[in-house]
Amino acid sequence: MENESCIIEARGVTKTFNDGERELHILRGVDLCILEGECLAITGPSGAGKSTLLHILGTLDAPTEGEVFFRNQALRKIANGKINRIRNEEIGFVFQFYHLLPEFSALENVMMPALSRGARRRECAARSEELLRKVGLDDRMTHKPGMLSGGEQQRVAIARALYNEPRVVLADEPTGNLDEHTGEEITELLWNLSRSEGVTVVVVTHDDTIAGDADRWIYLHEGKTELRKA
């Protein structure tokens, strides 16, 4: 039966890679319902498949077997063009490495999703400024990435991920390159954005302290998920 409260759902998802000599079974039948508006953390040992699962949930990769649903629509039954629209308009991505363009300012990096679609700079400025204020970078808008700290660069990346007003933000080890204090600030920022604006936030992290602050905490081990905190 379809679960109408799931914005993204995985049913029996497996992922297998072939390294030429053997098959590597990364995911072994994952069932997971991501609720609209929740803060979800996914942890697990290195190599457990956390990033692989996140990429499948975000349409960046496809499962070997099983189904992924977005708003109750099976992705395998949707044309590639529509999947691309879902990825570009409904899902925002934040990664461990910020992927900012070094020659552009923080403001320009935030508006890049719109500029890449042909929008004019003046049409994007107000939204970009609003987002940079929201992530606490009021006084750093004209600074290029090389002039920003790691935490500030990650805040720019979060603002960029929010530009298209996605309903889901998927963050893959967003604190991996940051010190403990800054990492906690970044994760608190993501949780607060979710709770204030109703955005669904899924964070893959190695930090159990960060995961403990989520609404729900899933542990991935040997290709399966188990609930750590409801």
C-alpha positions in Angstrom: 0.0 0.0 0.0 1.3 3.5 -0.8 2.3 5.6 2.1 1.0 9.1 1.4 3.3 10.7 4.0 6.5 9.5 2.3 8.0 12.1 0.0 10.7 9.6 -0.9 10.4 5.8 -0.3 12.8 2.9 -1.0 11.3 -0.6 -1.2 13.6 -3.6 -1.4 16.5 -1.5 -2.8 19.6 -3.4 -3.6 22.9 -2.1 -5.2 25.6 -4.4 -6.5 28.9 -3.4 -8.1 31.2 -5.7 -10.1 34.9 -5.0 -9.7 35.8 -7.5 -12.4 36.5 -10.4 -10.1 33.6 -10.4 -7.7 30.2 -8.8 -7.0 30.1 -6.3 -4.2 26.7 -6.3 -2.5 26.5 -2.8 -1.1 22.7 -2.5 -0.3 20.8 -5.7 0.4 17.1 -4.8 0.3 16.7 -1.4 1.9 13.2 -0.3 2.9 13.0 3.3 4.0 10.2 5.9 4.1 11.4 9.5 4.3 8.6 11.6 5.7 7.6 15.0 4.5 9.3 17.7 6.5 11.4 15.5 8.8 15.0 15.7 9.8 16.5 12.2 9.1 20.1 11.2 9.9 21.8 8.1 8.3 24.9 6.7 9.9 27.0 3.6 9.6 30.6 2.4 9.2 32.8 3.4 6.3 31.9 1.5 3.2 28.4 0.6 4.5 26.7 2.3 1.4 25.5 5.5 3.0 26.4 7.7 0.1 25.2 5.1 -2.4 21.8 5.0 -0.7 21.7 8.8 -0.7 22.5 9.0 -4.4 19.8 6.5 -5.2 17.2 8.4 -3.1 18.2 11.6 -4.9 18.0 10.1 -8.4 21.7 10.4 -9.0 22.0 6.6 -9.3 19.5 3.7 -9.9 19.2 0.6 -7.8 20.1 -2.8 -9.1 16.8 -4.1 -7.8 13.9 -2.7 -5.9 11.9 0.5 -6.3 12.3 4.2 -5.4 9.2 6.3 -5.2 9.0 10.1 -5.2 5.6 11.4 -4.0 4.3 7.8 -4.6 5.5 7.7 -8.2 7.8 4.8 -9.1 10.9 6.5 -10.7 11.5 3.6 -13.1 8.2 4.3 -14.7 9.0 8.0 -15.2 10.6 9.4 -18.3 14.2 10.7 -17.9 13.2 14.2 -18.6 10.7 14.3 -15.7 13.3 12.7 -13.4 15.7 15.4 -14.3 13.1 18.0 -13.4 12.5 16.4 -10.1 16.2 16.4 -9.4 16.6 20.0 -10.4 13.5 21.5 -8.9 12.5 19.3 -5.9 15.8 18.1 -4.5 18.8 20.1 -3.3 22.2 18.5 -2.7 24.9 19.4 -0.2 28.2 17.5 -0.4 31.3 17.1 1.8 33.3 19.0 -0.8 31.6 22.4 -1.4 32.0 22.5 -5.2 32.0 26.3 -5.3 33.3 28.0 -8.4 36.5 29.9 -7.2 36.2 32.7 -9.6 32.7 33.8 -8.5 31.6 35.5 -5.3 29.4 33.8 -2.7 26.4 35.7 -4.2 27.1 34.5 -7.7 27.7 30.9 -6.5 24.3 30.8 -4.9 22.5 32.1 -8.0 24.4 29.6 -10.2 21.5 27.2 -10.6 19.4 29.9 -12.2 22.3 31.5 -14.2 23.0 28.0 -15.7 19.4 28.0 -17.0 19.8 31.3 -18.7 18.4 33.6 -16.0 19.7 37.2 -15.8 21.8 38.1 -12.8 19.5 40.9 -11.7 16.6 38.5 -11.6 18.5 36.2 -9.2 20.1 38.7 -6.8 17.3 39.2 -4.4 16.7 35.5 -3.8 20.4 34.9 -3.4 20.9 37.7 -1.0 17.9 36.4 1.1 19.4 32.9 1.3 22.9 34.2 2.3 21.3 36.2 5.1 19.4 33.1 6.1 22.6 31.1 6.5 24.3 34.0 8.4 26.5 35.4 5.6 25.1 38.9 5.4 28.6 40.4 5.3 30.3 37.9 3.1 28.2 38.0 -0.1 30.9 39.6 -2.3 33.7 37.3 -1.0 35.1 34.6 -3.3 35.5 31.1 -1.9 39.2 31.5 -1.3 38.4 34.3 1.2 35.9 32.2 3.1 36.5 29.6 5.9 35.4 26.0 5.4 32.2 26.6 7.4 31.4 29.7 5.4 31.9 27.8 2.2 29.5 25.1 3.3 26.9 27.7 4.2 27.2 29.1 0.7 26.7 25.5 -0.6 23.6 25.1 1.5 22.2 28.4 0.3 22.9 27.3 -3.3 21.1 24.0 -2.6 18.0 26.0 -1.4 17.9 28.4 -4.4 15.2 26.5 -6.3 13.1 26.0 -3.1 13.5 22.2 -3.0 11.2 20.1 -0.8 14.1 17.8 0.0 17.7 18.5 0.9 20.1 15.6 0.8 23.4 16.2 2.5 26.3 13.8 2.1 28.8 14.2 5.0 28.4 18.0 5.0 30.6 18.3 8.1 33.3 15.9 6.9 35.9 18.7 6.2 35.0 20.8 9.2 36.1 20.9 12.8 33.7 19.6 15.4 32.3 23.0 16.5 31.8 24.3 13.0 30.3 20.9 12.0 27.8 21.2 14.7 26.8 24.7 13.6 26.3 23.5 10.0 24.1 20.6 11.0 22.1 22.8 13.4 21.6 25.2 10.5 20.2 22.3 8.4 17.9 21.1 11.1 16.6 24.6 11.8 16.0 25.3 8.1 13.9 22.1 8.0 11.9 22.9 11.1 11.3 26.5 10.2 10.4 26.0 6.5 9.1 22.4 6.4 11.9 21.2 4.1 12.8 17.5 4.4 16.4 17.2 5.3 18.4 13.9 5.1 22.0 14.0 6.4 24.5 11.2 6.0 27.1 11.6 8.8 29.7 9.7 10.7 29.0 11.7 13.9 26.5 10.0 16.3 26.2 13.3 18.2 24.8 15.0 15.1 22.6 12.1 14.3 21.1 12.2 17.8 19.7 15.7 17.1 17.7 14.5 14.1 14.0 13.7 14.3 14.8 10.1 13.3 18.1 8.2 13.1 18.7 5.3 10.8 21.8 3.1 11.0 23.1 1.3 7.9 25.0 -1.9 8.4 25.8 -4.8 6.1 23.4 -3.4 3.5 20.4 -3.1 5.8 18.9 -0.3 7.8 17.9 -0.4 11.5 16.2 2.3 13.5 18.4 4.0 16.2 16.0 6.7 17.2 12.4 7.3 16.3 
